[in-house]
Amino acid sequence: MAPNLFGSSATLFLEASQQDVSQNKSSTEKSVAQTLQVQKTQSSKPKYQWKIVWRNMIAFAYLHLGALYGLYLLLVAASVYTTIWSITIGAFAAIGVTAGAHRLWAHRSYKAKWPMRIILMLLQTTAFQNHIYEWVRDHRVHHKFTDTDADPHNAKRGFFFSHMGWLLIRKHPDVINKGASIDMSDLEKDFVVVWQRRCDNLSLIKEKKKKKKKQNLVFQVSKVSLIDRRVSI
């Protein structure tokens, strides 16, 4: 056996260095494998495409054009009382959103008795920003998954999208999936929120019933015409 010229300490140092190299190599291989797995998962996801909600597009165009026309009328035709009323109702609507939907229901920053909650609900309704339940759910998702695909108004998609563009297109699938996982039990126990949501959905139920009646009518007409053809034959 050849003599140890470097001593036991040098031997231990060399062994430790070899262990470090092997550990670094294994950790590098592991990180590369994880990166490849993430890339594979992302590539397997269906590509998200923007789909315009034309109803919202038309509504927003009407609101903004109406605002410009309203500003013109304020300057040339409207009375002072109309101007005061417009500014007042706008301020109250903003209070309904900020003090109501945002601070009270979304973040639970303070507590309010039912008369105050009813007032805030009515003010929030005048803001035309969907019902409180939907507003709060989207806002809680925004805070929990900020600047990701699950964020309803993801800032990484640009200023216009995060400002109002997100309201003009269909939601990203991640927004819907993550939104379903948000705890909304506190709002489901609040009769003010439940009542507003129920009233808001009544119009949708009526529309569905009208569509169903039209479909049944078309079916009945087509059925009668088919019978008539058979009789005539």
Backbone as CSV, one residue per row, in Angstrom:
resi,resn,N_x,N_y,N_z,CA_x,CA_y,CA_z,C_x,C_y,C_z
1,MET,0.856,-1.196,0.000,0.000,0.000,0.000,0.889,1.243,0.000
2,ALA,0.535,2.203,-0.867,1.347,3.424,-0.983,1.177,4.286,0.252
3,PRO,2.219,4.959,0.667,2.129,5.809,1.873,1.227,7.012,1.636
4,ASN,0.527,7.466,2.704,-0.355,8.637,2.635,0.495,9.881,2.837
5,LEU,0.776,10.579,1.725,1.666,11.737,1.779,0.983,12.998,2.299
6,PHE,-0.357,13.012,2.259,-1.073,14.261,2.594,-1.695,14.260,3.983
7,GLY,-1.775,13.137,4.618,-2.345,13.091,5.960,-3.840,12.812,5.915
8,SER,-4.364,12.512,7.110,-5.791,12.149,7.209,-6.719,13.332,6.932
9,SER,-6.328,14.532,7.314,-7.176,15.721,7.111,-7.395,15.999,5.628
10,ALA,-6.321,15.825,4.834,-6.457,16.047,3.388,-7.369,15.011,2.777
11,THR,-7.298,13.778,3.260,-8.160,12.714,2.741,-9.621,13.015,3.030
12,LEU,-9.909,13.447,4.243,-11.282,13.820,4.610,-11.801,14.980,3.773
13,PHE,-10.941,15.925,3.509,-11.325,17.090,2.695,-11.711,16.655,1.280
14,LEU,-10.889,15.738,0.704,-11.171,15.258,-0.650,-12.487,14.482,-0.697
15,GLU,-12.728,13.660,0.334,-13.967,12.891,0.383,-15.187,13.830,0.511
16,ALA,-15.058,14.869,1.347,-16.155,15.827,1.521,-16.427,16.582,0.225
17,SER,-15.351,16.928,-0.496,-15.509,17.636,-1.767,-16.236,16.776,-2.780
18,GLN,-15.888,15.490,-2.817,-16.552,14.590,-3.746,-18.037,14.441,-3.400
19,GLN,-18.357,14.387,-2.106,-19.757,14.299,-1.689,-20.537,15.545,-2.086
20,ASP,-19.915,16.734,-1.911,-20.565,17.986,-2.298,-20.861,18.013,-3.794
21,VAL,-19.868,17.542,-4.581,-20.053,17.530,-6.039,-21.206,16.626,-6.431
22,SER,-21.259,15.443,-5.811,-22.340,14.504,-6.131,-23.697,15.038,-5.691
23,GLN,-23.760,15.713,-4.527,-25.013,16.303,-4.057,-25.475,17.425,-4.969
24,ASN,-24.531,18.312,-5.373,-24.881,19.395,-6.293,-25.388,18.853,-7.618
25,LYS,-24.751,17.773,-8.074,-25.156,17.173,-9.347,-26.576,16.624,-9.257
26,SER,-26.879,15.939,-8.140,-28.216,15.362,-7.968,-29.277,16.447,-7.830
27,SER,-28.951,17.541,-7.089,-29.907,18.649,-6.937,-30.149,19.353,-8.254
28,THR,-29.090,19.500,-9.073,-29.233,20.113,-10.391,-30.127,19.273,-11.287
29,GLU,-29.894,17.953,-11.269,-30.714,17.051,-12.070,-32.179,17.098,-11.619
30,LYS,-32.383,17.210,-10.305,-33.741,17.282,-9.767,-34.445,18.561,-10.205
31,SER,-33.748,19.715,-10.142,-34.337,20.991,-10.549,-34.650,21.011,-12.039
32,VAL,-33.762,20.397,-12.837,-34.003,20.317,-14.287,-35.244,19.473,-14.569
33,ALA,-35.375,18.366,-13.845,-36.540,17.488,-14.020,-37.839,18.213,-13.640
34,GLN,-37.788,18.990,-12.550,-38.961,19.758,-12.131,-39.328,20.807,-13.161
35,THR,-38.309,21.495,-13.724,-38.556,22.510,-14.749,-39.197,21.891,-15.978
36,LEU,-38.692,20.732,-16.396,-39.252,20.041,-17.557,-40.683,19.605,-17.289
37,GLN,-40.955,19.181,-16.042,-42.311,18.764,-15.678,-43.271,19.930,-15.734
38,VAL,-42.842,21.098,-15.222,-43.677,22.307,-15.263,-43.952,22.715,-16.699
39,GLN,-42.912,22.704,-17.544,-43.077,23.062,-18.947,-44.021,22.100,-19.653
40,LYS,-43.916,20.817,-19.307,-44.792,19.830,-19.909,-46.238,20.063,-19.500
41,THR,-46.448,20.403,-18.222,-47.799,20.678,-17.723,-48.388,21.904,-18.395
42,GLN,-47.564,22.956,-18.518,-48.034,24.182,-19.150,-48.362,23.961,-20.623
43,SER,-47.543,23.170,-21.303,-47.780,22.916,-22.722,-49.017,22.054,-22.941
44,SER,-49.337,21.193,-21.951,-50.514,20.337,-22.078,-51.807,21.096,-21.826
45,LYS,-51.718,22.275,-21.173,-52.893,23.095,-20.920,-53.438,23.656,-22.229
46,PRO,-54.760,23.687,-22.396,-55.302,24.306,-23.607,-55.021,25.809,-23.618
47,LYS,-54.649,26.314,-24.779,-54.296,27.729,-24.892,-55.534,28.593,-24.696
48,TYR,-55.413,29.575,-23.803,-56.539,30.454,-23.498,-56.700,31.507,-24.591
49,GLN,-57.914,31.659,-25.074,-58.212,32.652,-26.105,-59.266,33.621,-25.588
50,TRP,-59.054,34.889,-25.896,-60.020,35.901,-25.480,-61.300,35.758,-26.292
51,LYS,-62.429,35.746,-25.591,-63.731,35.725,-26.243,-64.527,36.934,-25.762
52,ILE,-64.853,37.811,-26.684,-65.535,39.060,-26.332,-66.975,38.776,-25.909
53,VAL,-67.395,39.414,-24.828,-68.793,39.371,-24.393,-69.470,40.601,-24.997
54,TRP,-70.164,40.406,-26.100,-70.698,41.545,-26.855,-71.767,42.306,-26.085
55,ARG,-72.497,41.633,-25.228,-73.492,42.327,-24.408,-72.813,43.376,-23.532
56,ASN,-71.712,42.986,-22.876,-70.962,43.928,-22.040,-70.309,45.021,-22.885
57,MET,-69.815,44.642,-24.061,-69.182,45.618,-24.943,-70.171,46.715,-25.338
58,ILE,-71.369,46.309,-25.720,-72.401,47.277,-26.125,-72.824,48.131,-24.931
59,ALA,-72.978,47.479,-23.760,-73.388,48.206,-22.550,-72.341,49.252,-22.161
60,PHE,-71.058,48.895,-22.224,-69.994,49.836,-21.869,-69.918,50.984,-22.878
61,ALA,-70.081,50.664,-24.149,-70.072,51.719,-25.171,-71.229,52.688,-24.938
62,TYR,-72.402,52.142,-24.625,-73.578,52.983,-24.361,-73.356,53.869,-23.132
63,LEU,-72.798,53.278,-22.063,-72.574,54.040,-20.830,-71.587,55.186,-21.049
64,HIS,-70.504,54.935,-21.776,-69.495,55.973,-21.977,-69.971,57.054,-22.946
65,LEU,-70.685,56.644,-23.976,-71.265,57.643,-24.881,-72.339,58.456,-24.162
66,GLY,-73.127,57.767,-23.335,-74.139,58.470,-22.551,-73.523,59.447,-21.560
67,ALA,-72.355,59.077,-20.998,-71.667,59.977,-20.069,-71.196,61.245,-20.779
68,LEU,-70.675,61.084,-21.993,-70.235,62.255,-22.774,-71.424,63.147,-23.119
69,TYR,-72.517,62.512,-23.516,-73.717,63.292,-23.847,-74.279,63.969,-22.590
70,GLY,-74.225,63.250,-21.463,-74.684,63.831,-20.203,-73.837,65.027,-19.790
71,LEU,-72.520,64.941,-20.006,-71.634,66.060,-19.706,-71.978,67.265,-20.565
72,TYR,-72.287,67.010,-21.831,-72.695,68.095,-22.739,-73.982,68.749,-22.237
73,LEU,-74.952,67.917,-21.810,-76.222,68.469,-21.317,-76.019,69.253,-20.025
74,LEU,-75.104,68.793,-19.173,-74.828,69.524,-17.929,-74.319,70.931,-18.217
75,LEU,-73.576,71.078,-19.303,-72.975,72.371,-19.630,-73.946,73.307,-20.335
76,VAL,-74.892,72.748,-21.093,-75.722,73.623,-21.941,-77.211,73.599,-21.604
77,ALA,-77.718,72.530,-20.989,-79.165,72.418,-20.852,-79.644,72.089,-19.437
78,ALA,-78.903,71.325,-18.689,-79.381,70.831,-17.393,-79.439,71.942,-16.353
79,SER,-80.396,71.800,-15.437,-80.505,72.762,-14.341,-79.441,72.476,-13.286
80,VAL,-79.314,73.405,-12.366,-78.340,73.246,-11.282,-78.700,72.037,-10.409
81,TYR,-80.009,71.833,-10.195,-80.452,70.718,-9.355,-80.086,69.369,-9.981
82,THR,-80.195,69.287,-11.309,-79.811,68.044,-12.002,-78.319,67.776,-11.842
83,THR,-77.528,68.823,-11.932,-76.076,68.686,-11.764,-75.728,68.208,-10.359
84,ILE,-76.360,68.829,-9.370,-76.121,68.440,-7.973,-76.538,66.988,-7.746
85,TRP,-77.702,66.614,-8.311,-78.197,65.248,-8.161,-77.229,64.239,-8.789
86,SER,-76.709,64.541,-9.969,-75.788,63.634,-10.663,-74.512,63.415,-9.851
87,ILE,-73.963,64.504,-9.326,-72.739,64.393,-8.520,-73.014,63.625,-7.228
88,THR,-74.159,63.890,-6.610,-74.515,63.245,-5.339,-74.710,61.740,-5.511
89,ILE,-75.465,61.359,-6.548,-75.733,59.930,-6.749,-74.448,59.187,-7.109
90,GLY,-73.548,59.860,-7.836,-72.255,59.247,-8.156,-71.407,59.016,-6.907
91,ALA,-71.428,59.997,-6.016,-70.667,59.878,-4.764,-71.244,58.778,-3.875
92,PHE,-72.563,58.712,-3.789,-73.209,57.676,-2.971,-72.941,56.277,-3.541
93,ALA,-72.948,56.160,-4.868,-72.651,54.869,-5.501,-71.223,54.431,-5.172
94,ALA,-70.295,55.387,-5.188,-68.896,55.081,-4.847,-68.773,54.626,-3.394
95,ILE,-69.549,55.233,-2.502,-69.549,54.811,-1.091,-70.074,53.389,-0.973
96,GLY,-71.102,53.063,-1.760,-71.647,51.713,-1.736,-70.632,50.654,-2.131
97,VAL,-69.749,51.009,-3.083,-68.718,50.065,-3.532,-67.559,50.013,-2.544
98,THR,-67.028,51.183,-2.174,-65.815,51.207,-1.334,-66.104,50.831,0.119
99,ALA,-67.098,51.478,0.724,-67.412,51.201,2.134,-68.214,49.918,2.288
100,GLY,-68.993,49.551,1.243,-69.841,48.372,1.323,-69.178,47.121,0.777
101,ALA,-69.204,46.971,-0.556,-68.693,45.743,-1.182,-67.224,45.501,-0.854
102,HIS,-66.418,46.573,-0.844,-64.978,46.403,-0.653,-64.590,46.233,0.818
103,ARG,-64.784,47.283,1.618,-64.269,47.264,2.983,-65.093,46.372,3.917
104,LEU,-66.437,46.426,3.794,-67.281,45.661,4.720,-67.350,44.186,4.330
105,TRP,-67.784,43.897,3.096,-68.063,42.505,2.734,-66.834,41.751,2.236
106,ALA,-65.964,42.401,1.450,-64.801,41.676,0.904,-63.713,41.465,1.957
107,HIS,-63.390,42.544,2.721,-62.270,42.468,3.665,-62.693,42.372,5.131
108,ARG,-63.984,42.541,5.405,-64.457,42.494,6.779,-63.670,43.453,7.676
109,SER,-63.488,44.686,7.191,-62.713,45.680,7.935,-63.471,46.220,9.150
110,TYR,-64.779,46.128,9.120,-65.592,46.605,10.246,-66.910,45.838,10.243
111,LYS,-67.709,46.056,11.275,-69.016,45.406,11.388,-70.114,46.450,11.222
112,ALA,-71.230,46.016,10.666,-72.365,46.923,10.473,-73.661,46.175,10.754
113,LYS,-74.600,46.849,11.413,-75.906,46.251,11.684,-76.734,46.232,10.393
114,TRP,-77.844,45.481,10.399,-78.603,45.253,9.173,-79.150,46.532,8.531
115,PRO,-79.560,47.589,9.285,-80.023,48.799,8.575,-78.911,49.438,7.731
116,MET,-77.699,49.502,8.283,-76.573,50.060,7.531,-76.224,49.174,6.338
117,ARG,-76.306,47.859,6.513,-75.994,46.945,5.416,-76.999,47.090,4.275
118,ILE,-78.253,47.319,4.617,-79.274,47.527,3.583,-78.989,48.812,2.807
119,ILE,-78.624,49.871,3.526,-78.309,51.150,2.868,-77.115,50.988,1.937
120,LEU,-76.068,50.338,2.433,-74.868,50.123,1.607,-75.169,49.232,0.409
121,MET,-76.048,48.259,0.596,-76.432,47.382,-0.516,-77.163,48.169,-1.604
122,LEU,-78.068,49.059,-1.194,-78.800,49.880,-2.159,-77.854,50.834,-2.906
123,LEU,-76.909,51.411,-2.179,-75.939,52.306,-2.817,-75.037,51.531,-3.777
124,GLN,-74.627,50.326,-3.370,-73.786,49.512,-4.246,-74.544,49.106,-5.507
125,THR,-75.830,48.883,-5.387,-76.641,48.503,-6.544,-76.667,49.609,-7.589
126,THR,-76.702,50.873,-7.137,-76.733,51.993,-8.080,-75.425,52.144,-8.844
127,ALA,-74.356,51.523,-8.363,-73.055,51.621,-9.046,-72.990,50.754,-10.297
128,PHE,-73.919,49.818,-10.454,-73.985,48.972,-11.657,-72.702,48.156,-11.802
129,GLN,-72.283,47.492,-10.700,-71.073,46.661,-10.704,-71.366,45.235,-10.240
130,ASN,-72.448,44.661,-10.766,-72.890,43.308,-10.399,-73.308,43.264,-8.923
131,HIS,-73.831,42.123,-8.506,-74.272,42.024,-7.112,-73.077,41.813,-6.184
132,ILE,-73.292,42.028,-4.903,-72.214,42.027,-3.907,-71.493,40.686,-3.874
133,TYR,-72.231,39.593,-3.942,-71.631,38.256,-3.844,-70.581,38.051,-4.934
134,GLU,-70.922,38.395,-6.162,-69.984,38.234,-7.277,-68.808,39.198,-7.152
135,TRP,-69.084,40.436,-6.743,-68.038,41.444,-6.578,-67.010,40.963,-5.546
136,VAL,-67.499,40.486,-4.419,-66.610,40.054,-3.334,-65.819,38.810,-3.738
137,ARG,-66.466,37.858,-4.388,-65.763,36.644,-4.813,-64.602,36.980,-5.757
138,ASP,-64.862,37.832,-6.752,-63.794,38.223,-7.688,-62.677,38.967,-6.968
139,HIS,-63.044,39.792,-5.992,-62.019,40.570,-5.289,-61.172,39.681,-4.381
140,ARG,-61.781,38.717,-3.742,-61.024,37.802,-2.883,-60.099,36.914,-3.728
141,VAL,-60.560,36.502,-4.894,-59.708,35.735,-5.804,-58.525,36.594,-6.250
142,HIS,-58.801,37.883,-6.521,-57.746,38.810,-6.943,-56.644,38.914,-5.889
143,HIS,-57.025,39.006,-4.623,-56.022,39.142,-3.557,-55.285,37.827,-3.288
144,LYS,-55.959,36.717,-3.441,-55.341,35.425,-3.146,-54.410,34.963,-4.262
145,PHE,-54.737,35.316,-5.522,-53.941,34.870,-6.672,-53.514,36.071,-7.525
146,THR,-52.939,37.073,-6.873,-52.593,38.324,-7.544,-51.636,38.103,-8.710
147,ASP,-51.978,38.744,-9.857,-51.136,38.750,-11.064,-50.825,37.351,-11.590
148,THR,-51.793,36.449,-11.456,-51.697,35.129,-12.080,-52.901,34.972,-13.012
149,ASP,-52.973,33.837,-13.695,-54.120,33.597,-14.570,-55.420,33.501,-13.785
150,ALA,-55.330,33.203,-12.485,-56.519,33.123,-11.637,-56.986,34.496,-11.153
151,ASP,-56.196,35.529,-11.393,-56.552,36.903,-11.017,-57.508,37.461,-12.075
152,PRO,-58.750,37.834,-11.694,-59.708,38.331,-12.689,-59.194,39.530,-13.488
153,HIS,-58.490,40.456,-12.806,-57.917,41.618,-13.516,-56.400,41.612,-13.368
154,ASN,-55.800,40.593,-13.948,-54.357,40.377,-13.924,-53.616,41.558,-14.557
155,ALA,-52.787,42.242,-13.756,-52.075,43.433,-14.228,-51.030,43.101,-15.291
156,LYS,-50.611,41.847,-15.353,-49.612,41.458,-16.345,-50.169,41.473,-17.769
157,ARG,-51.463,41.579,-17.896,-52.085,41.641,-19.220,-52.274,43.076,-19.709
158,GLY,-51.756,44.013,-18.946,-51.792,45.400,-19.406,-52.742,46.269,-18.606
159,PHE,-52.541,47.585,-18.737,-53.323,48.551,-17.974,-54.801,48.507,-18.344
160,PHE,-55.094,48.475,-19.649,-56.494,48.507,-20.087,-57.243,47.270,-19.599
161,PHE,-56.584,46.105,-19.672,-57.240,44.874,-19.220,-57.550,44.946,-17.735
162,SER,-56.583,45.348,-16.925,-56.785,45.378,-15.472,-57.760,46.481,-15.062
163,HIS,-57.911,47.506,-15.905,-58.833,48.603,-15.593,-60.278,48.233,-15.924
164,MET,-60.534,47.836,-17.169,-61.903,47.513,-17.564,-62.001,46.409,-18.616
165,GLY,-60.890,46.089,-19.270,-60.930,45.082,-20.320,-61.368,43.713,-19.834
166,TRP,-61.068,43.392,-18.576,-61.431,42.082,-18.021,-62.939,41.897,-17.933
167,LEU,-63.676,42.995,-17.959,-65.133,42.923,-17.921,-65.745,42.713,-19.301
168,LEU,-64.937,42.819,-20.339,-65.434,42.748,-21.712,-65.184,41.395,-22.373
169,ILE,-64.491,40.487,-21.686,-64.196,39.171,-22.247,-64.565,38.080,-21.244
170,ARG,-64.616,36.851,-21.753,-64.894,35.711,-20.890,-63.744,35.499,-19.902
171,LYS,-64.090,35.027,-18.718,-63.079,34.811,-17.689,-62.157,33.662,-18.066
172,HIS,-60.917,33.788,-17.612,-59.957,32.698,-17.770,-60.454,31.493,-16.966
173,PRO,-60.278,30.260,-17.473,-60.736,29.078,-16.719,-60.191,29.002,-15.299
174,ASP,-58.943,29.491,-15.089,-58.370,29.472,-13.741,-59.138,30.375,-12.782
175,VAL,-59.667,31.485,-13.296,-60.460,32.398,-12.459,-61.715,31.683,-11.962
176,ILE,-62.353,30.939,-12.856,-63.580,30.222,-12.495,-63.272,29.094,-11.508
177,ASN,-62.222,28.331,-11.794,-61.878,27.188,-10.929,-61.452,27.643,-9.534
178,LYS,-60.582,28.654,-9.472,-60.123,29.150,-8.167,-61.233,29.904,-7.444
179,GLY,-62.082,30.570,-8.207,-63.200,31.282,-7.590,-64.155,30.344,-6.870
180,ALA,-64.306,29.140,-7.414,-65.188,28.154,-6.778,-64.629,27.653,-5.458
181,SER,-63.323,27.826,-5.251,-62.695,27.351,-4.009,-62.656,28.419,-2.911
182,ILE,-63.061,29.640,-3.229,-63.034,30.724,-2.244,-64.140,30.544,-1.209
183,ASP,-63.801,30.755,0.045,-64.776,30.637,1.137,-65.711,31.839,1.125
184,MET,-66.984,31.595,0.853,-67.991,32.666,0.809,-69.092,32.421,1.838
185,SER,-68.803,31.617,2.834,-69.816,31.227,3.818,-70.341,32.424,4.603
186,ASP,-69.476,33.433,4.838,-69.917,34.598,5.605,-70.976,35.385,4.847
187,LEU,-70.829,35.484,3.517,-71.824,36.201,2.723,-73.102,35.384,2.545
188,GLU,-72.950,34.075,2.503,-74.124,33.207,2.365,-75.000,33.248,3.607
189,LYS,-74.440,33.699,4.725,-75.207,33.835,5.968,-75.813,35.233,6.124
190,ASP,-75.419,36.161,5.266,-75.910,37.539,5.346,-77.168,37.666,4.478
191,PHE,-78.328,37.873,5.097,-79.587,37.899,4.359,-79.651,39.073,3.376
192,VAL,-78.926,40.165,3.654,-78.925,41.321,2.751,-78.262,40.946,1.418
193,VAL,-77.120,40.292,1.507,-76.394,39.863,0.305,-77.190,38.808,-0.455
194,VAL,-77.768,37.863,0.279,-78.544,36.785,-0.342,-79.758,37.355,-1.065
195,TRP,-80.444,38.299,-0.430,-81.637,38.900,-1.030,-81.289,39.675,-2.304
196,GLN,-80.195,40.447,-2.250,-79.791,41.203,-3.445,-79.425,40.262,-4.593
197,ARG,-78.696,39.210,-4.268,-78.298,38.240,-5.295,-79.519,37.558,-5.905
198,ARG,-80.492,37.233,-5.067,-81.701,36.578,-5.543,-82.481,37.510,-6.472
199,CYS,-82.603,38.783,-6.112,-83.298,39.757,-6.959,-82.559,39.960,-8.276
200,ASP,-81.231,39.960,-8.214,-80.435,40.154,-9.422,-80.602,38.983,-10.382
201,ASN,-80.762,37.779,-9.824,-80.885,36.589,-10.662,-82.297,36.366,-11.173
202,LEU,-83.281,37.098,-10.648,-84.653,36.937,-11.109,-84.792,37.274,-12.587
203,SER,-84.084,38.325,-13.018,-84.145,38.732,-14.423,-83.579,37.632,-15.326
204,LEU,-82.499,36.980,-14.854,-81.893,35.894,-15.636,-82.848,34.711,-15.739
205,ILE,-83.552,34.415,-14.634,-84.513,33.298,-14.634,-85.655,33.586,-15.603
206,LYS,-86.122,34.857,-15.612,-87.201,35.241,-16.524,-86.761,35.107,-17.977
207,GLU,-85.511,35.531,-18.252,-84.994,35.416,-19.613,-84.928,33.951,-20.047
208,LYS,-84.465,33.079,-19.145,-84.380,31.649,-19.475,-85.770,31.070,-19.735
209,LYS,-86.760,31.502,-18.922,-88.119,31.013,-19.119,-88.683,31.474,-20.462
210,LYS,-88.374,32.722,-20.835,-88.834,33.238,-22.128,-88.227,32.447,-23.278
211,LYS,-86.906,32.168,-23.172,-86.231,31.385,-24.205,-86.838,29.992,-24.309
212,LYS,-87.161,29.399,-23.138,-87.734,28.051,-23.131,-89.111,28.066,-23.782
213,LYS,-89.908,29.114,-23.496,-91.229,29.229,-24.101,-91.130,29.365,-25.611
214,LYS,-90.150,30.168,-26.076,-89.949,30.346,-27.511,-89.552,29.032,-28.168
215,GLN,-88.658,28.282,-27.508,-88.231,26.993,-28.045,-89.401,26.022,-28.119
216,ASN,-90.241,26.005,-27.063,-91.414,25.128,-27.059,-92.400,25.525,-28.152
217,LEU,-92.557,26.841,-28.358,-93.459,27.342,-29.384,-92.986,26.912,-30.773
218,VAL,-91.676,27.048,-31.000,-91.097,26.634,-32.287,-91.299,25.137,-32.491
219,PHE,-91.099,24.376,-31.422,-91.259,22.922,-31.505,-92.706,22.562,-31.824
220,GLN,-93.652,23.242,-31.146,-95.067,22.952,-31.366,-95.482,23.302,-32.791
221,VAL,-95.007,24.454,-33.279,-95.330,24.883,-34.639,-94.789,23.890,-35.659
222,SER,-93.521,23.474,-35.449,-92.920,22.515,-36.374,-93.659,21.172,-36.323
223,LYS,-94.127,20.798,-35.121,-94.855,19.538,-34.951,-96.191,19.593,-35.677
224,VAL,-96.898,20.721,-35.537,-98.191,20.898,-36.207,-98.014,20.866,-37.717
225,SER,-96.971,21.550,-38.211,-96.733,21.579,-39.656,-96.400,20.186,-40.183
226,LEU,-95.677,19.395,-39.376,-95.334,18.045,-39.782,-96.587,17.176,-39.857
227,ILE,-97.467,17.304,-38.855,-98.729,16.548,-38.862,-99.580,16.949,-40.052
228,ASP,-99.609,18.263,-40.316,-100.405,18.767,-41.444,-99.909,18.171,-42.757
229,ARG,-98.585,18.059,-42.889,-98.012,17.481,-44.106,-98.404,16.007,-44.240
230,ARG,-98.358,15.297,-43.093,-98.713,13.885,-43.135,-100.179,13.694,-43.543
231,VAL,-101.060,14.559,-42.986,-102.488,14.465,-43.310,-102.718,14.756,-44.782
232,SER,-102.031,15.794,-45.277,-102.207,16.176,-46.681,-101.698,15.098,-47.625
233,ILE,-100.646,14.375,-47.198,-100.112,13.292,-48.026,-101.100,12.121,-48.022
